[in-house]
Amino acid sequence: MPGLFGWSAVSDDLVPLAPEEGVDRFLQHREPSVRESTLQNGRTRLAHFLDWCDEQQIDNLNELTGRQLADFVAWRQTDIAPITLQKQLSTIRQACRWWADIDAVDEGLAEKVHAPELPDGAESRDVHLDPERAERALAYFGQYQYASRDHALLALIWRTGMRRGAVRSLDVEDLSPDDHAVRLEHRIDEGTKLKNGESGERWVFLGPKWYQIIEDYAANPNRTQGTDEYGRRPLFTKADGGRPTAQSIYNWLMRALHPCTYASCPHDRTPETCEARGRNSNVAACPSSRSPHAVRRGSITYHLREDTPPETVSERMDVSLEVLYQHYDARTEREKMDVRTDHLPDE
């Protein structure tokens, strides 16, 4: 029966199923009939779906609607290339069909998962922030909005390749002026967590110049100070002084990196007509938008291009070498050869 706004209510015939259990059951069903590599690909793709469910506080697959899946597509397409998105959504459709068979989602939900059409050049590497663009944006903020929230946020993620969940977890007390570094801790009992749990805990060196931006932001009189529900003082705060959600950090950085923020719009739009601008706009509607994950990927690639040893990048960014090479290294094959050549013995 259609609801007031045109979508259907949860069917009485559905049996509640948590997203994590739904994914586990689907993968167990698939395991006997597919290769291990196929199963692992499915596990990786569905991990992003679980991250999204966690952000949206979806704890029952029964609640999924076509509109929510459209939101998931929009959430993912800012981070990955269109051809990669199509592969991921294919797995989501398979899972939705199987979940429908076990009465976890409505019949036909899989057909509501629509992938954007592939543009020319869709075979390119996953989207990342180019160093030139990062430098232009940082130069703008450094001159006109020094130590603002957006300046500090961009500087921190570009310098460290930190995940937004890690950024969200930082407290003012995690700054270490003597070391020009920040400390990351897994504090799941106090409202924040690191992706890899306690194994992701580490000190991250910023250096004097970059640390100064963060320290000055923390002391900026325009920054709202406050505590979260656990009495901790978040480094990045909402308007009421509380700890922001991961989605808030996503929105802040996306808007900060819209090219019209620090340069002229390359898409012949105006603030009045652009659907990516404005308080309640869709920040991902800008063709040049870049997400925190894209900044992380760009940072990792930049470190590698600057001859930082992969082992150092792996520890600094809390990513395994296997995943680093497979999903984050956006260098060309020629660039990889040039780096290897620099480390060869003399003839």
Secondary structure by P-SEA (a helix, b strand, c coil): ccccccccccccccccccaaaaaaaaaaaacccccaaaaaaaaaaaaaaaaaaaaacccccccccaaaaaaaaaaaaacccaaaaaaaaaaaaaaaaaaaaaccccccccccccccccccccccccccccaaaaaaaaaaaaccccccaaaaaaaaaaaccccaaaaaacccccccccccbbbbbbccccccccccccccbbbbbbcaaaaaaaaaaaaccccccccccccccccccccccccccaaaaaaaaaaaaccccccccccccccccccccccccccccccccccaaaaaaaaaaaaaaacccaaaaaaaacccaaaaacccccccaaaaaaaaaaacccc
